């Protein structure tokens, strides 16, 4: 593994680290000197907590039910202060406040390309926070205005284009935009983070590692540690992933930063079958950031696993009222279904369909989570169509898992086995992946392989899904 090698980066020199900043598989850096850094206004002044919120637009949201994707903050190249540097008002403390402040700034200085690019990023994150995809069109409009104001060296607007494309699951475009931005500013850690995200989703894992290492070299800070953590997690190195996320927590300077890191530490604990430890992290994150939707979702999930079912249902109800994101609606519905509360579950499933349709109408391409939902809820042929489209545009591990399951529910078990082996090829420790593998092998008559995989699924996390985990237990009992 590799340490940061380029001392000429934009973060505070006092934030340099003596600790080990190794990331993944000895990430390599180029020996060629980078081109001269473009001269732009100095980026100073805003707390990293808000930047984590905005910059997470460069990540892709992690699906708690299927290990689909990660939400990572993109990097510590502080965008928002550039837009606000000439104002005398204090920086905003919330996403809503930042949006309002940027809009006020643009009323006064309508040709501020950096403010428009920052507003575009904030709109992408607002879409995630509110599950309102109409913000994507607003983001696109803001980016158009940014490029109109500056079409020469506007690397921040390319970062915004990449963020928006990733949010819509258009990862080829996300990669292209990130590369176009880097052609302007080869020192932009935020663009290297965007590029790494796109490469991961395109299945270009070595390229993702290289881009993430460039980001780490430029800004060895909580956000780059978070991305490095995910790259280790994908390779099954949960201990290393946890250490890196703990380092992100230690280095975090604001409550928002700390809540971000704690939520992901909770995620790692839950996925490893430790719901009590996960709940502690989620509770701490909620104390620091009471409106944090991922922390509330994790809290509900952990409570259900610990048998605190009514409390979990209360928190799921609260969650979908403030953030009716499709994966949260599916989780809530599946917990209700597992309790025999079918009518209530169907209400959540209907909302899932409505919200998913709304997302698709706003340009968001189907991904692994809705594909699995469709496969599990009576539409196998549609699930396979969605999975085939997903694999064509986004051959990521989780998409291969969804493709495998869609093939399986359509009776195409041999091809499903090939796909699930592709999903597992990096060593990612996913109870859901192992469950799918076991059920596919069982359909092919490989009882030994099925027994091994189902045993592994329950060993990794016996609470991985309220509907599938009991099936794994029952099936394993029949095989032993």
C-alpha positions in Angstrom: 0.0 0.0 0.0 1.1 3.5 -0.6 1.4 6.8 1.3 0.8 10.3 0.0 3.7 11.4 -2.0 2.8 14.9 -3.3 3.3 17.5 -0.6 1.9 20.3 -2.8 -1.8 20.0 -2.0 -4.5 22.5 -1.0 -5.3 21.5 2.5 -4.1 23.1 5.7 -0.4 22.2 6.3 -1.3 21.7 9.9 -3.5 18.8 8.8 -0.7 16.7 7.4 -0.6 13.3 8.9 2.2 11.3 10.5 0.0 8.3 10.7 -0.1 5.6 8.0 -2.3 6.7 5.1 -2.0 3.5 3.1 -5.1 2.7 1.1 -5.5 -0.2 -1.3 -3.1 -2.7 -2.8 -0.1 -0.4 -3.0 -1.8 2.2 -5.0 0.6 3.5 -7.6 1.3 7.0 -8.5 2.7 8.4 -11.7 6.4 9.4 -11.8 5.7 12.2 -14.3 5.5 15.6 -12.8 1.9 17.0 -13.0 1.3 20.1 -15.1 1.2 23.6 -13.5 -1.8 24.2 -11.3 -4.4 26.6 -12.7 -4.7 29.8 -10.7 -8.2 30.3 -9.2 -9.5 32.1 -6.2 -8.3 30.7 -2.9 -10.6 28.1 -1.4 -10.9 28.8 2.3 -13.2 29.0 5.3 -16.1 26.6 5.3 -16.2 23.7 7.8 -15.6 20.3 6.3 -18.8 19.0 7.7 -20.8 20.9 5.1 -18.3 19.9 2.5 -18.9 16.3 3.3 -22.5 16.8 2.7 -22.1 18.5 -0.6 -19.2 16.4 -1.8 -21.1 13.2 -1.2 -22.8 14.0 -4.5 -19.6 12.6 -5.9 -20.2 9.3 -4.3 -23.1 6.9 -4.9 -25.5 6.0 -2.1 -24.9 2.8 -0.3 -27.9 0.5 -0.3 -28.1 -1.0 3.2 -30.2 -3.9 2.1 -27.9 -5.2 -0.6 -24.5 -3.7 -0.2 -25.0 -1.9 -3.5 -23.0 1.3 -3.4 -21.2 3.6 -1.1 -21.9 7.2 -0.2 -18.5 8.8 0.3 -17.6 12.4 0.6 -15.5 13.3 -2.4 -12.6 15.2 -1.0 -11.4 18.2 1.0 -10.8 20.6 -1.9 -13.3 23.1 -0.5 -15.6 24.3 -3.2 -18.2 26.3 -1.4 -15.9 28.9 0.2 -14.7 29.9 -3.2 -18.3 31.0 -4.1 -18.7 32.8 -0.7 -15.2 34.2 -0.4 -16.2 37.8 -1.3 -19.2 37.9 1.0 -19.1 39.2 4.5 -21.8 36.8 5.9 -20.6 33.8 7.8 -20.6 30.4 6.0 -23.8 28.4 6.1 -24.1 25.5 8.6 -26.6 23.4 6.7 -27.3 22.4 3.1 -30.5 24.5 3.0 -28.5 27.4 4.3 -25.8 27.0 1.8 -28.3 26.9 -1.1 -30.0 30.0 0.1 -26.6 31.8 0.6 -25.5 30.8 -2.9 -28.7 32.0 -4.4 -28.3 35.3 -2.7 -24.8 35.5 -3.9 -25.9 34.8 -7.5 -28.6 37.4 -7.4 -25.8 40.0 -6.8 -23.1 38.4 -9.0 -25.0 36.3 -11.6 -21.8 35.6 -13.6 -20.0 33.8 -10.7 -19.2 30.4 -12.3 -17.9 28.9 -9.1 -21.0 29.8 -7.2 -23.2 28.2 -9.9 -21.0 25.0 -9.9 -21.3 24.8 -6.1 -25.0 25.3 -6.3 -25.3 22.5 -8.7 -23.4 20.2 -6.3 -25.7 21.3 -3.5 -28.8 20.5 -5.6 -27.5 17.0 -6.3 -27.1 16.4 -2.6 -30.5 17.9 -1.9 -32.0 15.4 -4.2 -30.5 12.6 -2.2 -31.5 14.1 1.2 -35.1 14.7 0.2 -35.6 11.9 -2.4 -36.8 14.6 -4.7 -35.1 14.0 -8.1 -36.4 17.3 -9.5 -33.3 18.8 -8.0 -31.3 17.1 -10.7 -32.8 19.3 -13.4 -32.0 22.3 -11.2 -28.5 21.1 -10.9 -28.2 20.7 -14.7 -29.5 24.3 -15.1 -27.0 25.6 -12.6 -24.1 23.9 -14.5 -25.3 25.4 -17.8 -25.1 28.8 -16.2 -21.6 28.1 -14.8 -20.3 27.1 -18.2 -21.9 30.1 -19.8 -20.0 32.3 -17.3 -16.7 30.5 -17.8 -16.1 27.9 -20.6 -12.3 28.1 -20.4 -11.0 26.6 -17.2 -14.1 25.7 -15.3 -13.0 22.4 -13.8 -15.5 22.8 -10.9 -18.4 22.7 -13.3 -16.9 19.5 -14.8 -16.9 18.1 -11.3 -20.5 19.1 -11.0 -21.3 17.3 -14.3 -19.6 14.2 -13.0 -21.5 14.4 -9.8 -24.8 14.7 -11.6 -24.1 11.9 -14.0 -23.1 9.6 -11.1 -26.3 10.5 -9.3 -28.3 9.5 -12.4 -26.2 6.3 -12.7 -24.6 7.5 -16.0 -21.1 6.4 -15.1 -19.5 6.5 -18.5 -20.5 10.2 -18.7 -19.3 10.7 -15.1 -15.9 9.3 -16.0 -15.7 11.5 -19.1 -16.6 14.7 -17.2 -14.1 13.9 -14.4 -11.3 13.4 -17.0 -12.2 16.6 -18.7 -12.0 18.5 -15.4 -8.6 16.9 -14.7 -7.3 17.9 -18.0 -7.8 21.5 -16.7 -6.6 21.0 -13.2 -4.6 17.8 -12.5 -4.3 18.8 -8.8 -8.1 18.5 -8.1 -8.6 15.9 -5.5 -12.4 16.3 -5.8 -12.1 15.3 -9.5 -9.9 12.3 -8.7 -12.6 11.2 -6.2 -15.3 11.6 -8.8 -13.2 9.6 -11.3 -12.6 6.8 -8.7 -16.3 6.6 -8.1 -17.1 6.3 -11.8 -14.4 3.7 -12.4 -15.6 1.5 -9.5 -19.2 1.5 -10.9 -17.8 0.7 -14.4 -16.0 -2.3 -12.9 -12.5 -0.8 -13.6 -11.2 -1.6 -10.1 -7.5 -1.0 -10.7 -8.3 2.4 -12.3 -10.5 3.2 -9.4 -7.6 2.4 -7.0 -5.2 4.6 -9.0 -7.6 7.6 -9.0 -8.3 7.2 -5.3 -4.5 7.1 -4.6 -4.1 10.4 -6.5 -6.9 11.8 -4.3 -5.1 10.6 -1.2 -1.8 12.1 -2.3 -3.4 15.5 -2.8 -5.6 15.5 0.4 -5.0 12.9 3.0 -8.0 13.8 5.0 -11.3 12.2 6.3 -12.9 12.1 2.9 -10.0 10.3 1.2 -9.8 7.9 4.1 -13.5 7.2 3.7 -13.0 6.3 0.0 -10.0 4.2 0.8 -12.0 2.4 3.4 -14.6 1.4 0.8 -12.0 0.1 -1.6 -10.7 -2.1 1.1 -14.2 -3.2 2.0 -14.9 -4.3 -1.6 -11.9 -6.6 -1.3 -13.2 -8.2 1.9 -10.7 -6.5 4.2 -13.2 -5.3 6.8 -10.7 -4.7 9.5 -8.6 -2.4 7.3 -11.7 -0.7 6.1 -12.7 -0.1 9.7 -9.3 1.2 10.7 -9.4 3.8 7.8 -12.9 4.9 8.7 -11.9 5.2 12.3 -9.0 7.4 11.2 -11.5 9.5 9.3 -13.5 9.9 12.5 -10.4 11.0 14.5 -9.5 13.5 11.8 -13.0 14.9 11.5 -13.3 18.5 12.7 -17.0 19.1 12.9 -20.2 17.2 14.1 -21.3 16.6 10.6 -17.9 15.0 9.7 -18.0 12.8 12.7 -21.6 11.8 12.1 -20.6 10.8 8.5 -17.8 8.6 9.7 -19.9 7.1 12.5 -22.7 6.2 10.1 -20.2 4.3 8.0 -18.6 2.6 11.0 -22.2 1.5 11.9 -22.6 0.2 8.4 -19.4 -1.9 8.6 -20.5 -3.3 12.0 -24.0 -4.2 10.8 -22.8 -5.8 7.6 -20.4 -7.9 9.7 -23.2 -9.2 11.9 -22.7 -6.9 14.9 -26.0 -4.9 15.3 -25.4 -3.9 18.9 -22.1 -2.2 18.0 -23.7 -0.7 14.9 -26.5 0.7 16.9 -24.0 2.5 19.2 -22.4 4.2 16.2 -25.8 5.2 14.8 -27.0 6.6 18.1 -23.8 8.7 18.4 -24.1 9.9 14.8 -27.7 10.9 15.5 -26.7 12.8 18.6 -24.2 14.8 16.5 -26.5 15.2 13.5 -30.2 14.6 14.4 -31.4 15.0 10.8 -29.0 12.4 9.3 -31.1 10.0 7.3 -28.5 7.3 6.8 -27.9 7.2 10.6 -31.7 6.9 11.2 -32.0 4.1 8.6 -29.1 2.3 10.2 -30.6 2.7 13.6 -33.9 1.2 12.5 -32.1 -1.7 10.8 -30.0 -2.5 13.9 -33.0 -2.2 16.2 -34.9 -4.7 14.1 -32.0 -7.1 14.2 -31.9 -6.8 18.0 -35.6 -7.6 18.3 -36.6 -4.1 19.1 -39.2 -4.4 16.3 -41.8 -1.7 17.3 -39.1 0.8 17.9 -37.6 -0.1 14.5 -40.9 0.4 12.8 -41.4 3.8 14.4 -38.0 4.9 13.1 -38.7 3.5 9.7 -41.9 5.4 9.6 -40.1 8.6 10.6 -37.4 7.9 8.0 -39.7 7.5 5.0 -41.6 10.6 6.0 -38.5 12.8 5.8 -36.5 10.8 3.1 -38.7 8.6 1.0 -35.8 7.1 -0.8 -36.7 3.9 -2.7 -34.3 1.6 -0.7 -35.7 2.9 2.6 -39.2 2.2 1.5 -38.3 -1.3 0.4 -36.6 -2.0 3.7 -39.5 -0.8 5.7 -41.9 -2.8 3.6 -39.9 -6.0 3.9 -39.7 -5.7 7.7 -43.5 -5.3 7.7 -44.0 -8.3 5.4 -41.7 -10.4 7.6 -44.1 -9.6 10.5 -47.1 -10.7 8.5 -48.4 -7.1 8.2 -49.0 -7.5 4.5 -51.4 -4.7 3.8 -49.0 -2.2 5.4 -46.1 -3.7 3.5 -48.0 -3.3 0.2 -48.5 0.4 1.0 -44.7 0.8 1.2 -44.1 -1.2 -1.9 -46.6 1.0 -3.8 -44.8 4.1 -2.6 -41.5 2.4 -3.7 -42.9 2.0 -7.2 -44.2 5.6 -7.3 -40.9 7.1 -6.2 -38.8 4.9 -8.4 -40.9 6.0 -11.4 -40.3 9.6 -10.4 -36.6 9.0 -10.3 -36.6 7.4 -13.7 -38.7 10.2 -15.1 -35.9 12.6 -13.9 -33.2 10.6 -15.7 -32.0 8.2 -13.0 -31.2 4.8 -14.5 -32.4 1.7 -12.6 -29.7 0.0 -10.5 -29.2 -3.0 -8.4 -31.6 -2.2 -5.6 -34.8 -1.7 -7.8 -33.7 -4.7 -9.8 -33.6 -6.9 -6.8 -36.9 -5.5 -5.6 -38.6 -6.3 -8.9 -37.1 -9.8 -8.9 -38.3 -10.5 -5.3 -41.8 -9.0 -5.8 -43.3 -10.9 -8.7 -41.9 -9.3 -11.8 -39.0 -11.6 -12.9 -39.1 -10.7 -16.6 -38.9 -7.0 -15.9 -36.1 -7.6 -13.4 -34.1 -9.4 -16.0 -34.6 -6.6 -18.5 -33.5 -4.0 -15.9 -30.5 -6.2 -14.9 -29.3 -6.6 -18.5 -29.5 -2.9 -19.0 -27.7 -2.3 -15.8 -24.8 -4.7 -16.6 -24.4 -3.0 -20.0 -24.0 0.4 -18.4 -22.6 -0.3 -15.0 -20.8 -3.7 -14.5 -20.2 -3.2 -10.8 -20.2 -6.0 -8.2 -23.7 -5.3 -6.9 -25.1 -5.1 -10.4 -23.7 -8.5 -11.1 -25.3 -9.8 -8.0 -28.7 -8.4 -9.0 -28.2 -9.8 -12.6 -27.4 -13.2 -11.1 -30.6 -13.1 -9.0 -32.7 -11.9 -11.9 -31.4 -14.8 -14.0 -32.1 -17.2 -11.2 -35.7 -16.2 -10.7 -36.2 -16.6 -14.4 -34.8 -20.2 -14.2 -31.5 -19.5 -15.9 -29.4 -20.9 -13.2 -26.2 -21.8 -15.0 -25.8 -18.3 -16.3 -26.7 -17.0 -12.9 -23.8 -18.9 -11.4 -21.4 -17.2 -13.8 -22.8 -13.8 -12.8 -22.7 -14.4 -9.0 -19.1 -15.6 -9.3 -18.3 -12.3 -11.0 -20.0 -10.5 -8.1 -17.8 -12.4 -5.6 -14.5 -12.1 -7.4 -13.0 -9.4 -5.3 -13.8 -11.1 -2.1 -16.4 -8.7 -0.9 -18.0 -10.1 2.3 -21.7 -9.8 1.6 -24.2 -12.0 3.3 -26.7 -11.3 0.5 -24.2 -12.2 -2.2 -23.5 -15.5 -0.4 -27.2 -16.2 0.1 -27.8 -15.7 -3.6 -24.9 -17.9 -4.5 -26.2 -20.6 -2.2 -29.7 -20.6 -3.7 -28.4 -20.6 -7.2 -26.1 -23.6 -6.5 -29.0 -25.4 -4.9 -31.1 -24.9 -8.0 -28.2 -26.5 -10.0 -28.1 -29.5 -7.7 -24.9 -28.5 -5.9 -26.0 -29.2 -2.4 -22.5 -29.0 -0.9 -21.9 -25.7 -2.5 -25.3 -24.4 -1.4 -24.7 -25.5 2.2 -21.3 -23.8 2.3 -22.6 -20.5 0.9 -25.7 -20.4 3.1 -23.6 -21.1 6.1 -21.2 -18.3 5.1 -24.1 -15.9 4.6 -25.4 -16.5 8.1 -21.9 -16.4 9.6 -21.3 -13.0 8.0 -24.6 -11.4 9.1 -27.6 -13.5 10.3 -29.7 -10.3 10.1 -28.9 -9.4 6.5 -32.5 -9.2 5.3 -35.8 -9.9 7.2 -37.3 -12.0 4.4 -34.2 -13.7 3.0 -32.4 -14.6 6.2 -35.2 -16.9 7.5 -35.2 -18.6 4.1 -31.5 -19.2 4.4 -31.9 -20.6 7.9 -34.7 -23.0 6.8 -32.9 -24.1 3.6 -29.7 -24.8 5.5 -31.6 -26.8 8.0 -33.0 -29.0 5.2 -29.5 -29.5 3.8 -27.9 -30.6 7.1 
